[in-house]
Amino acid sequence: QVQLVESGGGLVQPGGSLRLSCAASGSILIMNTMDWYRQAPGKERELVASITSGGYSNYADSVKGRFTISRDNAKNMVYLEMNSLNSEDTAVYYCHVLRTRNYWGKGTLVTVSS
């Protein structure tokens, strides 16, 4: 069984930065690709960034150059560094891993507003 707990969300002004963290427990996820998704009000959940066990990352076009995903396998942690935030980044951000099934955290809310 895998538990994922996100943290680090909050209210930030346009142009600001936030760092999200995802703590995984219940199982070691070194060999798994980890993802960050987000869901904005009235929209479908979308993939924001992924990182493989070897550290290779992929990003949605909308966040390329602004967001950075990273992981600390020793701590079973995944991070999402978000810079140059704008109102379109307002959403609940979810940590995700696919093993025998999809595992999701409960999400952390990011609000970008002046």
C-alpha positions as CSV (number, residue, x, y, z in Angstrom):
1,Q,0.0,0.0,0.0
2,V,1.2,3.4,-0.9
3,Q,0.4,6.7,0.7
4,L,1.2,10.1,-0.9
5,V,1.0,13.3,1.0
6,E,1.4,16.7,-0.7
7,S,2.4,19.9,0.9
8,G,3.6,23.4,0.1
9,G,0.6,24.9,-1.6
10,G,-0.8,28.3,-0.8
11,L,-1.5,31.8,-2.0
12,V,1.1,33.5,-4.2
13,Q,1.2,36.6,-6.3
14,P,1.6,36.5,-10.0
15,G,5.3,36.0,-10.9
16,G,6.0,34.4,-7.6
17,S,7.3,30.9,-6.7
18,L,6.3,27.9,-4.7
19,R,7.8,24.5,-4.0
20,L,5.5,21.6,-3.6
21,S,6.6,18.4,-1.8
22,C,5.2,14.9,-2.0
23,A,6.1,12.4,0.7
24,A,5.6,8.8,-0.1
25,S,5.2,6.1,2.5
26,G,4.2,2.5,2.7
27,S,6.4,1.4,0.0
28,I,9.7,2.2,-1.6
29,L,9.2,4.0,-4.9
30,I,12.7,4.2,-6.2
31,M,11.9,2.2,-9.4
32,N,8.7,4.1,-10.2
33,T,8.0,7.1,-12.3
34,M,6.4,9.8,-10.2
35,D,4.1,12.5,-11.5
36,W,2.5,15.8,-10.6
37,Y,-1.0,16.4,-11.9
38,R,-3.2,19.5,-11.4
39,Q,-6.9,20.2,-11.6
40,A,-8.2,23.7,-12.0
41,P,-11.8,24.7,-11.2
42,G,-14.1,23.4,-13.9
43,K,-11.4,21.6,-15.8
44,E,-10.1,18.1,-16.1
45,R,-7.1,16.8,-14.2
46,E,-3.9,17.2,-16.4
47,L,-0.4,15.9,-16.2
48,V,2.1,18.6,-15.2
49,A,5.4,16.8,-14.9
50,S,6.9,13.4,-14.6
51,I,10.2,12.0,-13.4
52,T,11.5,8.5,-14.0
53,S,13.5,6.5,-11.6
54,G,16.6,7.5,-13.4
55,G,15.8,11.2,-13.1
56,Y,14.5,11.9,-16.6
57,S,11.8,14.5,-16.6
58,N,9.0,15.5,-18.9
59,Y,6.7,18.6,-18.7
60,A,3.5,19.9,-20.0
61,D,4.1,22.6,-22.6
62,S,2.3,25.1,-20.4
63,V,4.9,24.8,-17.6
64,K,8.1,24.1,-19.6
65,G,10.9,26.5,-18.5
66,R,9.0,27.5,-15.4
67,F,8.5,24.3,-13.4
68,T,11.1,21.7,-12.3
69,I,10.4,18.3,-11.0
70,S,12.9,16.5,-8.8
71,R,13.1,13.5,-6.5
72,D,15.1,12.3,-3.5
73,N,14.9,8.5,-3.6
74,A,16.7,8.2,-0.2
75,K,13.8,10.1,1.4
76,N,11.0,8.8,-0.9
77,M,10.2,12.4,-1.8
78,V,9.2,14.2,-5.0
79,Y,9.3,17.9,-5.5
80,L,7.8,20.5,-7.9
81,E,9.6,23.8,-8.0
82,M,7.2,26.4,-9.6
83,N,8.4,29.8,-10.8
84,S,6.9,32.7,-12.7
85,L,3.4,31.6,-11.6
86,N,0.4,33.0,-13.2
87,S,-3.4,32.8,-12.7
88,E,-3.7,29.8,-15.0
89,D,-1.5,27.8,-12.6
90,T,-4.2,28.1,-10.0
91,A,-5.3,24.5,-9.2
92,V,-5.2,21.6,-6.8
93,Y,-1.9,19.8,-7.4
94,Y,-1.7,16.0,-6.9
95,C,1.1,13.6,-6.5
96,H,0.7,10.3,-8.4
97,V,2.3,7.0,-9.0
98,L,1.2,4.0,-11.0
99,R,2.1,0.7,-9.6
100,T,-0.5,-2.2,-9.7
101,R,-3.0,0.6,-9.7
102,N,-3.1,4.4,-9.6
103,Y,-2.2,6.0,-6.3
104,W,-3.1,9.7,-5.6
105,G,-2.5,12.1,-2.8
106,K,-5.3,14.3,-1.5
107,G,-3.8,17.3,-3.2
108,T,-2.5,20.7,-2.2
109,L,-4.2,24.0,-3.4
110,V,-2.1,26.6,-5.2
111,T,-3.8,29.9,-5.7
112,V,-2.1,32.6,-7.9
113,S,-3.7,35.9,-7.3
114,S,-2.9,39.5,-6.5
